[in-house]
Amino acid sequence: MSFQPFVPIGGLAGWAFLKRTQARQEASFANSPRMERVTQSFQRDFSAMRTVGDLVENLQALDVVLGAFGLQEDLENRAFIRKVISDGTSDRSALGNRLADKRYLALAREMAHLAPGGSGSAPEGLADRLISQYQTKEFEIAVGDSEETMRFSLAFERSLPEIAAGTRSDTARWFAVLGDPPTRRVVETALGLPKEFAALDIDDQIIRLQDAARNRFGTDSIAELAQPEMIETITRRFLLMDQLRASQAGMSGAAVALSLLSATG
């Protein structure tokens, strides 16, 4: 029987429960029969792949690779994925370079050995790294089946330091925040940005995000926002703001305020 991660409640109480039990739940999930089967099959098949065609024709292996980058919803878009990988990353006109969602660029970079002209041989450790990333993201998805906000919180906690570690300007890092759906969701909610925000020109969105971050958290530096204590602050505010938005439909303003004060007390 497969292990199913569990969070009994949302909000700050649910987050505290998840952080307290996360290591144990992750270990049980990684060692579940289903995950062990997927891991063994991927290790065997991926090592034998020499071209992008080998990858896109093996749905089980492709699911792991896409899942490692949070792109599992593209499993049926095999022609598109073939194009992303085949184009590589060296040419500015390559599809991965032109897409706003930089997860595709990361995919193309990691699968470069399968692209035309590539070595056809996976770099040492790549399969293990992909499996680890896949397991992490699958755990987040499974947690989300129990409580969606916990999935976003886990993904944000993981991804913002990765974005900050990129050798890019801070503006480019903000573009990466917008290009990563879970991170974007957490940041926009924590900053209290309205739904209309998404309709703004992308450059205006960046300006609004930076202004709001300075006003709310005292900095618009992704490197500073990615520090552990700041990530926890942003995550807690995201959970509170999400609770507030969910509660407003059926509660008076005073009741919502009292509820949130009780949660933080």
TORROLUM-356612 format. One record per atom (N, C-alpha, C): z, y, x; residue in one letter. Coordinates in steps of 0.001 Angstrom, whole numbers, plus 500000, padded with zeros to 6 digits. Example, Ala and Ser with C-alpha at 12.3 -4.5 7.8 and 13.67 -1.06 7.14 Angstrom:
<pts>
507800494310513190A;507800495500512300A;507800496700513200A;507080497750512850S;507140498940513670S;507870500030512900S;
</pts>
This chain:
<pts>
500000498803500843M;500000500000500000M;500000501247500878M;499129502202500587S;499016503410501389S;500201504335501153S;500601505038502220F;501686506007502126F;501148507320501586F;501832507915500630Q;501437509186500043Q;502491510245500355Q;502156511259501171P;503111512336501438P;503585512974500139P;504800513473500155F;505412513950498919F;506229515205499167F;506037516194498287V;506872517391498246V;507317517549496798V;508620517499496516P;509083517446495130P;509015518757494369P;508856519873495085I;508923521178494437I;508139522178495268I;507696523259494641G;506970524288495367G;507899525353495915G;507321526464496363G;508114527594496826G;508859527327498121G;509849528177498386L;510600528089499631L;511397526794499742L;511919526314498619A;512677525061498641A;511774523897499040A;510559523886498505G;509614522839498864G;509204522919500320G;509010524141500829W;508642524337502227W;509755523841503147W;511001524152502797A;512133523690503600A;512188522160503620A;511953521539502467F;511943520072502396F;510831519500503267F;509650520096503184L;508507519589503943L;508748519693505442L;509260520834505905K;509495521003507334K;510566520041507832K;511534519747506970R;512613518834507349R;512113517393507476R;511132517038506673T;510656515646506632T;509264515469507228T;508663516524507744Q;507258516489508151Q;506969515439509217Q;507763515407510279A;507492514464511369A;507523513022510866A;508500512710510052R;508617511349509528R;507466511009508586R;507102511964507725Q;506007511717506790Q;504669511603507519Q;504455512437508527E;503202512368509293E;503065511019510005E;504158510533510575A;504115509249511271A;503805508110510303A;504429508141509132S;504175507097508129S;502735507151507646S;502200508357507495F;500823508535507045F;499841508015508096F;500070508369509360A;499167507950510440A;499173506439510630A;500301505806510330N;500428504359510519N;500138503556509258N;499668504219508217S;499358503516506976S;498152502603507187S;498051501512506433P;496923500576506601P;495561501259506499P;495398502173505549R;494108502852505384R;493754503654506634R;494718504420507146M;494426505256508303M;494159504407509538M;494846503296509676E;494595502409510811E;493190501808510742E;492751501452509533R;491392500914509378R;490351501960509741R;490549503180509260V;489612504266509553V;489556504529511056V;490710504563511689T;490788504838513124T;490064503775513944T;490324502519513650Q;489696501428514395Q;488185501419514213Q;487739501634512984S;486307501649512701S;485626502809513414S;486259503978513400F;485661505151514036F;485578504967515545F;486639504473516150Q;486624504256517601Q;485464503351517995Q;485239502311517221R;484163501355517522R;482785501987517338R;482574502653516200D;481244503166515867D;480877504414516660D;481823505327516850F;481508506600517497F;481102506395518948F;481738505455519616S;481422505223521033S;479998504707521228S;479417504126520179A;478062503572520280A;476981504567519869A;477359505730519387M;476381506701518895M;475731507455520039M;474416507636519928R;473666508317520974R;472921509549520464R;472697509650519159T;471943510773518590T;472636511284517335T;472238512471516903V;472788513024515670V;472411512155514483V;471255511495514562G;470852510584513500G;471822509431513338G;472324508915514470D;473312507834514405D;474550508279513633D;474938509528513830L;476139510038513163L;475930510233511674L;474869510946511294V;474703511283509876V;474339510068509029V;473903508992509673E;473579507774508925E;474788506855508742E;475883507183509408N;477117506402509288N;478128507248508513N;478192507039507197L;478997507910506345L;480480507856506678L;480974506689507039Q;482403506583507338Q;482759507377508593Q;481936507262509626A;482181508022510850A;481954509512510615A;480924509844509845L;480643511245509544L;481797511876508779L;482416511111507890D;483563511616507135D;484708511988508068D;484929511180509092V;485988511488510057V;485646512745510849V;484410512821511335V;483998513982512127V;484094515262511302V;483542515245510102L;483606516438509257L;485046516753508882L;485815515718508559G;487213515932508212G;488003516551509344G;487647516233510574A;488336516795511734A;488185518307511803A;487114518828511204F;486875520272511195F;487131520893509822F;487700520113508913G;487956520625507570G;486698520802506757G;485651520050507083L;484347520185506426L;483992518949505605L;484999518217505157Q;484764516958504453Q;483928517123503186Q;483925518310502602E;483129518527501391E;481631518537501676E;481251518568502953D;479834518552503330D;479308517147503590D;480050516135503210L;479642514761503508L;478268514434502938L;477951514975501765E;476649514700501151E;475545515618501674E;475911516640502417N;474923517599502935N;474469517184504336N;473955515971504430R;473666515420505749R;472516516129506459R;471518516584505727A;470412517312506365A;470917518623506964A;471806519280506248F;472399520533506728F;473227520281507988F;474059519248507969I;474894518928509125I;474030518535510324I;472961517782510063R;472029517422511142R;471467518689511794R;471100519671510981K;470546520919511491K;471576521686512321K;472813521756511822V;473873522456512548V;474051521857513940V;474132520532514011I;474354519862515298I;473113519930516182I;471938519703515595S;470696519690516375S;470394521041517005S;470749522123516321D;470480523463516847D;471323523785518074D;472458523119518217G;473336523416519340G;474000524775519197G;474408525351520325T;475128526631520294T;474590527655521296T;473689527242522187S;473257528143523262S;472348529262522780S;471560529011521750D;470632530014521214D;471335530830520132D;471226532140520208R;471878533004519216R;471359532753517810R;470129532231517708S;469552531964516392S;469967530601515844S;470728529828516609A;471185528511516148A;471993528674514870A;471862527713513974L;472505527818512664L;474011528009512782L;474654527275513668G;476102527408513823G;476524528803514231G;475687529482515030N;475996530851515445N;475796531853514320N;474908531530513393R;474590532481512320R;475502532354511103R;476157531225510955L;477018531027509793L;478339531763509967L;478816532385508882A;480084533114508934A;481261532172509153A;481177530979508599D;482241529985508740D;482113529326510115D;482997529679511023K;482879529233512409K;483336527794512631K;483744527116511579R;484016525685511711R;482732524932512049R;481603525433511556Y;480323524782511867Y;479954524967513337Y;480285526118513876L;480039526362515296L;480887525417516148L;482135525230515744A;483011524300516465A;482476522875516382A;481960522504515217L;481356521182515042L;480171521005515985L;479273521990516003A;478090521910516863A;478482521829518335A;479507522558518705R;479953522558520105R;480494521184520508R;481300520594519643E;481913519302519970E;480909518144519911E;479866518293519097M;478868517226518962M;477632517483519812M;477752518344520810A;476598518723521633A;475946517524522311A;476726516497522617H;476156515327523305H;475197514544522420H;475265514758521089L;474372514059520160L;473128514877519813L;473116516148520189A;471972517015519890A;470787516640520778A;469563517011520364P;468396516757521214P;468610517353522607P;468371516562523619G;468605517021524980G;470022516808525461G;470907516337524582G;472286516073524966G;472408514797525777G;473587514566526300S;473803513411527173S;473781512087526422S;474066512130525114G;474127510898524334G;475404510119524545G;476289510660525359S;477552509983525656S;478708510932525363S;479643510501524539A;480756511363524143A;481666511652525330A;482108512900525487P;483062513223526550P;484336512393526402P;484968512111527503E;486194511314527476E;487261512000526623E;487872511240525753G;488947511765524920G;488498512393523622G;487180512565523432L;486699513237522224L;487034512441520970L;486816511141520985A;487092510328519797A;488561510415519404A;489450510337520389D;490888510427520098D;491242511795519530D;490625512834520076R;490903514189519592R;490417514369518158R;489246513837517859L;488715513927516498L;489596513170515511L;490067512002515913I;490944511224515038I;492237511981514772I;492800512587515813S;494034513357515645S;493829514525514685S;492713515249514864Q;492414516375513966Q;492186515891512539Q;491496514775512407Y;491226514201511088Y;492522513814510398Y;493411513148511116Q;494680512735510526Q;495510513941510101Q;495506514976510927T;496260516189510592T;495751516812509302T;494443516951509201K;493874517596508018K;493969516698506785K;493845515393506965E;494019514476505845E;495457514507505337E;496408514655506249F;497808514784505838F;497998516056505015F;497394517145505465E;497496518404504716E;496910518257503315E;495764517596503222I;495132517381501919I;496031516536501027I;496612515480501600A;497488514603500824A;498725515347500345A;499276516207501185V;500405517042500771V;499978517953499631V;498763518480499727G;498247519355498676G;498095518669497340G;497900517352497352D;497834516612496093D;499167516668495364D;500237516829496131S;501575516938495558S;501914518386495235S;501562519311496143E;501866520735495954E;500867521543496776E;499916522187496095E;498789522824496773E;499207523891497775E;500212524699497445T;500604525772498356T;501118525231499683T;501660524015499671M;502140523421500918M;500969523080501839M;499858522666501257R;498664522395502065R;498196523673502757R;498117524757502006F;497681526019502603F;498652526469503691F;499939526285503447S;500947526715504418S;500842525922505714S;500678524610505604L;500516523780506801L;499251524150507570L;498159524346506843A;496888524690507487A;496986526035508196A;497649526992507566F;497826528314508172F;498659528216509441F;499743527471509378E;500633527296510520E;499888526701511712E;498934525832511443R;498142525202512499R;497011526094512992R;496304526736512058S;495040527385512412S;495196528769513033S;496211529545512627L;496301530905513171L;496511530902514687L;497380530055515248P;497467530006516713P;496148529585517370P;495391528706516715E;494093528299517258E;493142529484517297E;493154530295516244I;492306531490516210I;492740532473517287I;494058532654517431A;494580533596518425A;494241533167519846A;494136531860520062A;493856531344521408A;492399531518521804A;491542531839520843G;490132532031521142G;489919533221522051G;488971533102522968T;488678534205523891T;487738535182523208T;488300535919522249R;487500536837521451R;488259538142521294R;487568539171520838S;488242540415520514S;489089540208519274S;490032541112519037D;490887540960517868D;490087541104516580D;489057541938516595T;488204542051515410T;487516540721515125T;487029540061516177A;486395538750515996A;487393537733515465A;488637537848515875R;489665536940515369R;489911537170513879R;489857538416513454W;490008538701512022W;488826538129511236W;487640538186511822F;486490537551511167F;486730536047511038F;487345535454512070A;487649534023512017A;488671533719510931A;489619534614510724V;490590534450509632V;489865534411508294V;488934535332508103L;488177535365506849L;487287534137506702L;486867533560507822G;485973532409507775G;486673531077507620G;488006531086507614D;488771529850507451D;489496529910506103D;488999529172505093P;489513529334503723P;491027529240503564P;491721528228504124P;493179528186503939P;493894529376504569P;493472529755505783T;494098530886506460T;493857532171505683T;492646532339505206R;492326533516504404R;493194533575503156R;493351532452502486R;494149532408501257R;495590532841501525R;496181532322502591V;497568532661502903V;497702534141503246V;496824534645504103V;496912536036504545V;496688536998503382V;495655536774502592E;495371537667501469E;496524537680500469E;497080536510500180T;498184536439499222T;499430537099499788T;499739536832501055A;500925537414501681A;500848538932501732A;499641539460501877L;499456540912501935L;499296541532500556L;499287540710499517G;499201541229498156G;497865541857497821G;496785541377498445L;495465541956498192L;494921541463496852L;494273542332496095P;493770541957494764P;492533541076494849P;492170540460493740K;490988539598493701K;489726540374494053K;489700541658493715E;488522542487493976E;488249542645495474E;489244542353496296F;489100542475497746F;487906541677498260F;487685540492497690A;486610539608498150A;485228540199497915A;485115541178497006A;483818541775496701A;483440542881497688A;484368543285498545L;484091544346499506L;483141543865500595L;482450544810501219D;481658544507502404D;482570543891503463D;482046542954504240I;482869542211505184I;483572543125506180I;482899544175506639D;483532545100507577D;484674545856506913D;484498546199505640D;485571546870504906D;486750545932504686D;486463544645504492Q;487546543672504347Q;488404543628505613Q;487755543643506765I;488491543610508030I;489395544830508149I;488858545996507827I;489645547228507917I;490844547168506984I;490626546704505753R;491715546597504778R;492776545606505251R;492336544481505798L;493278543484506301L;494130544047507435L;493495544726508370Q;494230545277509503Q;495227546340509048Q;494808547208508144D;495715548235507620D;496901547599506905D;496608546619506065A;497669545964505296A;498626545210506215A;498102544571507251A;498959543837508190A;499874544788508949A;499351545929509369R;500190546913510062R;501300547414509149R;500947547693507899N;501931548219506954N;502997547188506601N;502598545936506446R;503532544900505992R;504295544254507146R;503585543956508249F;504199543182509325F;504357543954510637F;503920545215510652G;504127546048511825G;503110545866512928G;502092545055512712T;501057544834513720T;499810544265513059T;498655544545513667D;497418543912513208D;496838543027514308D;497653542742515326S;497229541870516421S;497392540412516006S;496295539665516023I;496367538250515661I;497277537497516626I;497242537865517904A;498104537200518883A;499575537366518515A;499947538545518042E;501336538783517638E;501649538107516310E;500714538143515384L;500927537501514086L;501014535986514213L;500444535440515295A;500434533990515488A;501684533470516189A;502621534356516512Q;503878533904517097Q;504692533132516059Q;505437532107516471P;506132531232515511P;506977531959514480P;507749532948514919E;508615533642513958E;507805534453512953E;506665535016513394M;505829535784512486M;505081534859511529M;504645533712512008I;503995532736511130I;504943532317510018I;506198532088510363E;507180531705509347E;507389532835508341E;507432534077508829T;507586535231507936T;506410535333506972T;505198535199507494I;504000535290506654I;503963534139505654I;504300532944506120T;504284531774505232T;505272531940504092T;506471532391504404R;507490532586503366R;507039533647502367R;506417534707502874R;505942535740501949R;504798535205501084R;503915534409501675F;502843533783500896F;503414532960499751F;504415532146500039L;504996531290499009L;505669532108497917L;506346533190498315L;506991534054497326L;505961534783496465L;504923535310497108M;503893536032496366M;503138535095495435M;502891533868495885D;502217532898495024D;503084532569493815D;504384532416494036Q;505310532194492924Q;505283533366491957Q;505263534560492516L;505259535764491686L;504029535805490800L;502869535552491391R;501627535593490615R;501613534523489533R;502127533340489869A;502152532257488891A;503130532542487762A;504211533219488096S;505255533470487102S;504931534633486182S;504132535573486663Q;503867536783485892Q;503207536498484550Q;502497535390484471A;501813535059483217A;502789534786482088A;503985534273482436G;504901533896481362G;506276534504481446G;506476535449482364M;507798536039482519M;507705537552482559M;508783538209482183S;508847539662482299S;509033540030483757S;508754541277484096G;508916541727485470G;510334541554485967G;511314541850485133A;512713541721485529A;513069540268485804A;512547539369484975A;512846537950485155A;512227537423486440A;510994537878486748V;510343537462487984V;511135537944489188V;511550539217489165A;512310539779490275A;513610539019490488A;514298538700489388L;515546537953489483L;515308536570490072L;514204535933489656S;513879534599490157S;513628534619491654S;512879535620492134L;512569535705493552L;513796536058494374L;514666536917493832L;515907537246494524L;516788536013494666L;516797535191493645S;517581533956493684S;517031533005494736S;515687532977494856A;515050532060495811A;515321532457497248A;515512533768497489T;515720534247498856T;517187534420499187T;518040534225498198G;519462534445498418G;520151533332499182G;
</pts>
